[in-house]
Amino acid sequence: MTAVSAQRYETAEEWLLVLEQADRRELSVRPRPLLEREPLKVWQTLAMASLLLNLVLLYWLMHH
């Protein structure tokens, strides 16, 4: 691995400024909601939770 002088920062302040600007840019970007990223998994999970709840209620109704 070799250092390339064109890729170096001249001062530590310049390096810190670039780091601070990168931090601000990342904070302004909102992550996409889970429903947008993985809609199929969301609906599969909701369907499974609904099925389990219905089975529990059915069991409860049959034994009371």
C-alpha positions in Angstrom: 0.0 0.0 0.0 1.5 3.3 -1.0 0.5 6.9 -0.1 -0.6 9.1 -3.0 0.2 12.7 -2.3 -2.7 13.9 -4.5 -5.2 12.1 -2.3 -3.8 13.5 1.0 -5.2 16.5 2.9 -2.8 19.4 3.4 -3.9 20.1 6.9 -5.7 18.3 9.7 -8.4 21.0 9.7 -9.2 20.2 6.0 -9.6 16.6 6.9 -11.9 17.4 9.9 -14.0 19.7 7.7 -14.6 16.9 5.2 -15.5 14.5 8.0 -18.0 17.0 9.5 -19.6 17.6 6.1 -20.0 13.9 5.6 -21.6 13.5 9.0 -24.2 16.2 8.2 -25.0 14.6 4.8 -25.7 11.2 6.3 -28.0 12.6 9.0 -30.1 14.4 6.4 -30.8 11.2 4.5 -33.8 9.4 6.0 -33.8 5.7 5.8 -36.8 4.2 3.9 -39.6 2.7 6.0 -39.6 -1.1 6.4 -42.9 -1.3 4.4 -41.2 0.3 1.4 -38.0 -1.8 1.7 -39.5 -5.2 2.4 -43.3 -5.1 1.7 -43.6 -8.9 1.2 -41.9 -9.7 4.6 -44.1 -7.1 6.4 -47.3 -8.6 5.0 -46.2 -12.2 5.6 -45.3 -11.3 9.2 -48.7 -9.6 9.8 -50.5 -12.6 8.2 -48.6 -15.0 10.5 -49.3 -13.0 13.6 -53.0 -12.8 12.7 -53.1 -16.6 12.1 -51.5 -17.3 15.4 -53.8 -14.9 17.3 -56.8 -16.6 15.6 -55.6 -20.0 16.6 -55.1 -18.9 20.2 -58.6 -17.4 20.3 -60.1 -20.6 18.7 -58.4 -22.7 21.3 -59.6 -20.4 24.1 -63.2 -20.5 22.8 -63.2 -24.3 22.5 -62.0 -24.9 26.1 -64.3 -22.4 27.8 
